Amino acid sequence: MWKDDLLEKACSCGGDMTIHMHTLVYNTKIKITDVPVYNCEGCSRYEPLPAIKLALGELVQQLGREGTAGSKVSLADGSEWAFVLKETFSKFSGESLPELEEEIRKAVQSRIDLLLDIYRFAGDSEDVEWMRETGDRLSQLTLQSTQIVK
């Protein structure tokens, strides 16, 4: 079971914050799409999902060095959590948070299974770099999942 704060959490204003995908504008020139954030309907405050903060910080540092005005980049390209949530939200047709929670749980497990298969294939191919990259991607989901699971 996920902690209650995966899909919604209390805001400091007393309102409820719910998760959705957001586009951030970095340095008034670069759009970062597919950022899972909590948003409060009461005060309009938003904050990134804790599971993606590290990947978002790394992306912002990279964009500070290499970013081009007017460019657009998806956080889902570098964050497994952002990828899973983007895909789940785009396909979700239910109406309740418990249904969405179940779909996210299934999508995370499916992604972990896929990454494990890729890791095994990379090992069979004796491709150490591919194994390292896949292991890093896998750890984004497995390490964060242990922090999100009760």
Backbone bond lengths (Angstrom), bond angles and torsions (degrees), N, CA, C in turn:
res aa  C-N    CA-C-N  psi(-1)  N-CA   C-N-CA  omega(-1)  CA-C   N-CA-C  phi
1 M - - - 1.449 - - 1.523 109.50 -
2 W 1.309 116.72 135.95 1.462 121.14 178.52 1.516 109.78 -75.32
3 K 1.325 116.10 155.86 1.460 119.55 170.09 1.518 107.67 -65.46
4 D 1.314 116.28 156.25 1.454 120.60 -179.40 1.517 112.41 -62.36
5 D 1.342 118.63 -22.94 1.454 120.13 -174.41 1.528 114.43 -87.84
6 L 1.320 119.27 10.83 1.459 118.54 175.14 1.520 110.53 -72.30
7 L 1.310 118.17 -48.57 1.459 121.28 -175.99 1.519 113.58 -99.20
8 E 1.305 116.98 -23.88 1.461 119.68 177.84 1.522 109.06 -153.57
9 K 1.334 114.87 155.54 1.451 120.50 178.72 1.516 108.57 -155.90
10 A 1.311 116.35 166.16 1.462 121.15 179.85 1.527 109.79 -81.31
11 C 1.304 115.66 141.00 1.463 122.32 177.10 1.528 108.41 -92.07
12 S 1.310 117.17 158.17 1.462 121.08 178.44 1.528 112.13 -64.93
13 C 1.331 117.52 -20.15 1.470 120.91 177.77 1.528 111.90 -81.18
14 G 1.336 116.83 -8.53 1.453 121.50 -178.12 1.523 113.13 101.28
15 G 1.315 116.85 -10.04 1.462 121.13 178.89 1.511 111.90 -81.47
16 D 1.316 115.15 178.13 1.464 121.37 177.88 1.517 110.12 -99.78
17 M 1.320 115.40 134.87 1.465 121.21 174.95 1.518 107.65 -104.29
18 T 1.324 117.00 133.22 1.457 121.29 176.76 1.527 108.88 -120.39
19 I 1.306 114.68 155.19 1.463 120.32 -175.96 1.527 110.59 -86.03
20 H 1.308 115.45 142.24 1.464 122.02 171.83 1.527 108.31 -158.44
21 M 1.309 116.30 171.31 1.466 121.34 178.91 1.528 108.16 -90.26
22 H 1.317 115.54 138.40 1.462 121.65 -172.45 1.528 109.35 -134.69
23 T 1.311 116.22 156.48 1.464 121.65 171.87 1.517 107.76 -108.60
24 L 1.327 116.05 125.68 1.458 121.67 177.10 1.523 108.44 -102.58
25 V 1.316 116.51 148.83 1.460 121.15 174.81 1.519 106.86 -110.81
26 Y 1.321 115.85 118.76 1.454 121.85 -178.53 1.522 109.60 -97.54
27 N 1.313 115.36 127.82 1.464 121.99 174.93 1.528 112.22 55.77
28 T 1.312 116.34 33.15 1.477 126.05 179.20 1.525 114.72 55.60
29 K 1.331 117.07 15.35 1.466 117.28 -177.17 1.519 115.53 -138.87
30 I 1.324 118.58 -17.34 1.463 120.66 -175.03 1.524 109.29 -123.31
31 K 1.329 116.95 126.12 1.464 121.66 178.63 1.526 109.72 -90.28
32 I 1.330 115.19 128.94 1.465 121.55 174.26 1.525 105.88 -110.10
33 T 1.319 116.50 109.94 1.456 121.94 -177.20 1.524 111.37 -93.81
34 D 1.309 115.36 167.55 1.475 123.10 173.55 1.530 112.55 60.87
35 V 1.322 115.93 44.41 1.461 121.64 178.19 1.534 108.15 -100.64
36 P 1.339 117.89 114.32 1.458 119.30 177.70 1.531 109.77 -72.88
37 V 1.325 116.09 122.48 1.466 121.32 -179.00 1.523 109.79 -133.19
38 Y 1.325 115.00 156.99 1.454 121.68 167.66 1.519 106.47 -91.57
39 N 1.329 116.80 137.02 1.453 121.65 179.64 1.523 108.91 -129.62
40 C 1.336 115.91 135.50 1.453 121.26 178.30 1.520 109.18 -98.71
41 E 1.314 115.82 122.89 1.463 120.09 178.45 1.521 111.44 -69.32
42 G 1.347 116.76 -26.34 1.458 120.91 -177.77 1.526 113.71 -71.87
43 C 1.336 116.87 -50.87 1.467 120.33 -174.61 1.528 113.11 -115.20
44 S 1.321 117.79 -0.36 1.471 124.20 179.51 1.529 113.60 67.24
45 R 1.313 117.53 14.23 1.465 121.28 176.47 1.527 108.64 -71.86
46 Y 1.330 116.08 145.58 1.452 118.86 173.62 1.517 110.26 -138.97
47 E 1.336 115.04 154.67 1.458 121.13 177.49 1.520 108.76 -148.89
48 P 1.330 116.29 145.72 1.469 119.29 -178.75 1.524 111.94 -68.33
49 L 1.304 115.21 150.20 1.455 122.20 174.45 1.528 108.15 -59.09
50 P 1.332 119.56 130.88 1.466 120.91 -177.85 1.536 113.86 -53.30
51 A 1.325 117.98 -34.46 1.465 121.50 -177.61 1.531 113.28 -65.13
52 I 1.332 118.26 -17.83 1.469 119.84 -177.43 1.527 112.67 -110.89
53 K 1.326 118.10 -0.71 1.470 120.45 -175.74 1.519 112.51 -58.63
54 L 1.318 118.18 -42.99 1.458 121.17 -179.80 1.523 110.92 -62.39
55 A 1.322 117.20 -48.65 1.467 121.08 179.86 1.527 110.84 -63.12
56 L 1.327 117.31 -38.54 1.464 120.80 178.50 1.526 110.35 -65.85
57 G 1.322 117.09 -42.84 1.468 121.03 177.74 1.523 112.12 -61.41
58 E 1.331 116.00 -42.97 1.469 119.91 178.34 1.524 110.93 -64.25
59 L 1.331 116.78 -40.40 1.459 120.65 179.12 1.532 110.72 -64.76
60 V 1.311 117.41 -42.09 1.467 121.28 179.09 1.532 110.34 -63.01
61 Q 1.331 117.06 -41.28 1.470 119.72 176.73 1.525 111.03 -62.09
62 Q 1.314 116.74 -43.73 1.462 121.32 178.93 1.523 110.18 -62.80
63 L 1.327 117.13 -43.71 1.464 120.50 -179.37 1.525 111.04 -66.46
64 G 1.324 116.94 -31.68 1.457 120.45 176.79 1.518 111.82 -63.38
65 R 1.329 115.92 -31.17 1.469 120.84 179.10 1.525 112.16 -88.85
66 E 1.338 116.36 -38.88 1.460 119.93 -169.06 1.525 114.49 -120.79
67 G 1.320 118.48 -2.14 1.458 121.56 -173.74 1.518 113.39 -66.72
68 T 1.316 114.69 145.77 1.457 122.04 178.86 1.520 108.58 -117.99
69 A 1.335 116.11 134.39 1.457 120.50 179.88 1.530 110.29 -54.11
70 G 1.322 115.70 136.10 1.457 120.92 178.78 1.513 114.42 84.99
71 S 1.318 117.83 -1.94 1.459 119.04 -178.43 1.527 110.70 -81.06
72 K 1.313 114.16 163.66 1.463 122.52 -177.89 1.518 107.17 -135.88
73 V 1.335 116.64 131.83 1.460 121.09 -178.86 1.533 108.14 -137.23
74 S 1.324 115.74 144.42 1.465 120.89 179.75 1.525 109.88 -99.73
75 L 1.327 116.41 128.60 1.458 120.43 175.04 1.527 110.20 -62.88
76 A 1.322 117.55 -27.63 1.465 121.96 -179.07 1.526 112.15 -63.59
77 D 1.328 118.14 -16.82 1.460 120.68 177.26 1.527 112.18 -75.44
78 G 1.344 117.39 -20.44 1.456 119.87 -177.99 1.514 114.93 -123.37
79 S 1.311 117.48 -4.27 1.460 121.82 -178.88 1.526 109.18 -125.44
80 E 1.316 115.79 119.17 1.460 120.10 179.15 1.529 111.30 -62.60
81 W 1.331 117.61 -38.87 1.467 119.83 178.76 1.517 110.74 -64.01
82 A 1.329 117.13 -44.68 1.468 119.70 178.72 1.519 109.88 -61.81
83 F 1.336 117.17 -40.09 1.467 121.08 178.83 1.528 111.14 -61.41
84 V 1.334 116.65 -50.15 1.464 120.90 -177.82 1.528 110.27 -62.24
85 L 1.321 117.47 -44.20 1.465 119.85 -179.21 1.518 111.33 -67.37
86 K 1.327 117.79 -40.57 1.467 120.72 177.67 1.525 110.58 -58.71
87 E 1.328 115.87 -49.38 1.461 120.63 -179.29 1.531 111.77 -63.79
88 T 1.319 116.63 -42.12 1.462 120.12 -178.94 1.523 111.14 -66.48
89 F 1.327 116.98 -45.91 1.464 119.78 179.91 1.520 111.43 -63.14
90 S 1.326 117.60 -37.16 1.466 119.55 -177.71 1.525 112.39 -69.85
91 K 1.335 117.30 -25.33 1.458 121.11 -178.16 1.529 113.53 -100.64
92 F 1.328 117.20 -12.39 1.463 121.04 -172.86 1.523 111.24 -70.60
93 S 1.326 115.79 128.31 1.461 120.10 179.43 1.530 111.79 -121.03
94 G 1.331 116.73 4.20 1.463 120.14 179.20 1.517 111.25 -76.81
95 E 1.318 114.74 -174.59 1.461 119.09 -176.09 1.517 114.27 -125.14
96 S 1.317 119.35 -11.42 1.460 119.87 -174.01 1.529 111.63 -117.85
97 L 1.331 115.11 156.32 1.462 120.08 176.71 1.526 112.51 -63.05
98 P 1.344 119.44 -39.37 1.470 117.91 176.74 1.540 112.89 -60.56
99 E 1.332 117.17 -36.86 1.474 119.88 176.91 1.524 110.21 -65.81
100 L 1.325 116.45 -43.46 1.466 120.71 178.82 1.518 110.64 -64.15
101 E 1.324 116.45 -41.82 1.464 121.30 177.83 1.526 110.97 -57.28
102 E 1.325 116.69 -43.83 1.467 121.45 179.50 1.530 110.87 -65.27
103 E 1.313 117.22 -41.09 1.472 120.70 177.98 1.525 111.15 -64.01
104 I 1.322 117.32 -39.93 1.472 120.84 177.97 1.517 109.77 -64.60
105 R 1.322 116.55 -44.03 1.471 120.84 179.06 1.533 110.27 -58.15
106 K 1.336 116.96 -45.74 1.469 120.88 179.14 1.530 111.14 -64.47
107 A 1.325 116.53 -41.39 1.465 120.37 -178.49 1.527 111.41 -66.17
108 V 1.325 116.93 -39.24 1.468 120.37 177.67 1.522 109.60 -63.24
109 Q 1.318 117.28 -46.43 1.465 120.05 -179.56 1.526 110.96 -63.43
110 S 1.312 117.05 -40.71 1.459 121.10 178.44 1.528 110.94 -62.89
111 R 1.318 116.93 -41.78 1.472 120.83 179.88 1.526 110.52 -67.05
112 I 1.329 117.17 -41.02 1.465 120.82 177.18 1.523 109.91 -61.17
113 D 1.331 117.04 -44.46 1.466 120.70 178.60 1.529 111.29 -59.91
114 L 1.332 116.85 -43.53 1.458 121.06 178.66 1.527 111.18 -62.45
115 L 1.331 116.58 -46.47 1.464 120.03 -179.73 1.531 111.64 -64.46
116 L 1.333 117.25 -35.48 1.468 119.91 175.89 1.527 111.16 -64.71
117 D 1.330 116.87 -40.57 1.465 120.56 176.37 1.529 110.84 -62.28
118 I 1.336 116.33 -43.27 1.476 120.67 178.67 1.521 110.00 -63.61
119 Y 1.329 116.68 -42.40 1.462 121.14 179.57 1.531 110.97 -60.80
120 R 1.327 115.75 -43.88 1.466 120.29 178.94 1.532 110.69 -63.12
121 F 1.330 116.87 -43.46 1.456 120.47 178.60 1.532 110.97 -63.64
122 A 1.328 116.68 -41.06 1.469 120.40 177.79 1.527 110.22 -62.65
123 G 1.340 116.12 -38.81 1.465 119.75 177.30 1.520 111.83 -65.82
124 D 1.333 116.13 -42.65 1.463 120.11 177.13 1.529 111.12 -62.11
125 S 1.332 115.98 -31.33 1.465 121.53 179.30 1.526 112.19 -85.00
126 E 1.324 115.71 -2.66 1.463 122.79 -178.04 1.528 112.38 55.50
127 D 1.320 115.67 37.46 1.465 122.08 178.53 1.528 108.30 -98.83
128 V 1.319 116.01 93.09 1.457 122.38 -174.10 1.531 111.56 -63.06
129 E 1.318 118.29 -41.26 1.464 121.57 -179.31 1.534 110.95 -64.97
130 W 1.311 116.55 -42.62 1.465 121.06 178.47 1.534 109.85 -63.50
131 M 1.336 116.10 -40.38 1.461 120.25 177.13 1.526 110.74 -62.17
132 R 1.336 117.44 -42.41 1.459 121.23 179.75 1.526 110.81 -63.18
133 E 1.346 116.11 -47.72 1.471 120.37 179.84 1.526 111.18 -61.12
134 T 1.317 116.63 -44.24 1.468 120.72 -179.58 1.520 110.33 -67.16
135 G 1.318 117.08 -40.05 1.466 121.13 176.68 1.517 112.01 -61.31
136 D 1.341 116.50 -40.23 1.468 120.58 176.93 1.528 110.71 -62.72
137 R 1.319 116.41 -43.88 1.473 120.62 179.31 1.526 110.66 -64.76
138 L 1.314 115.97 -42.50 1.460 121.30 179.34 1.530 110.95 -62.80
139 S 1.316 116.67 -41.07 1.465 119.64 -178.54 1.528 111.91 -66.22
140 Q 1.325 118.41 -26.60 1.469 119.99 176.00 1.524 110.46 -58.92
141 L 1.311 116.72 -40.99 1.467 120.75 -179.02 1.517 112.02 -82.16
142 T 1.317 117.65 -43.00 1.460 119.19 -174.06 1.522 111.54 -73.79
143 L 1.322 118.78 -40.88 1.458 120.61 178.84 1.518 110.92 -68.23
144 Q 1.323 116.91 -42.95 1.458 119.75 178.99 1.528 110.95 -69.07
145 S 1.321 117.49 -34.89 1.458 120.36 -180.00 1.519 110.89 -62.79
146 T 1.326 117.49 -38.36 1.457 119.19 179.48 1.524 111.39 -67.62
147 Q 1.318 117.68 -25.76 1.459 121.05 176.93 1.526 110.95 -82.53
148 I 1.317 118.07 -24.97 1.467 122.25 -176.75 1.525 110.64 -89.77
149 V 1.319 117.53 -28.64 1.468 121.05 -178.53 1.524 109.26 -77.30
150 K 1.328 116.22 141.02 1.474 120.39 177.82 1.500 110.17 -66.20
